[in-house]
Amino acid sequence: MAKVSGPKKTGPKITGLGGVFYAVSDPAATRAWYRDVLGLDGEYGPQMLWSEETGDQPYSLISHFADDSYIKPGRGGFMINLRVDDLDGFVALLKGKGVEILDSADEGYGKFAWLLDPDGIKIELWQQCAPPE
């Protein structure tokens, strides 16, 4: 993974990913799935607090692709990446709930697993294993 760098800013700056927003046919059912299957809930929908992140130099990534092959079999031309602190344990929890795991990989800097939400949106689970270089 390439070192994350850029010009030092002295004024206002972006500090992180604020959320992912998309339309579904049944928002209440989707919200219930995120709550019941992934354990994510909040006043306005699934919510994760940065204060709960304990990794070394945690970061979020906005990644661009020339085509949607990495996102397939997900629909909609995008994917949601969710950080986890114990990928193997979380995958075991999901399998215990009957969730199909599409695939998994260990890239050294991070471990990954993929699944689909009830609306066909691909979710990438990511356990960061190293700080950005």
Buried (B, 14 or more C-beta within 10 A) or exposed (E): EEEEEEEEEEEEEEEEEEEEEEEBEEEEEBBEBBBEBBEBEEEEBBEEEEEEEEEEEEBEEEEEEEEBEEBEEBBBEEBBBBBBEEBEEBBEBBEEEEBEEBEEEEEEEBBBBBBBBBBEBBBBBBBBBEBBE
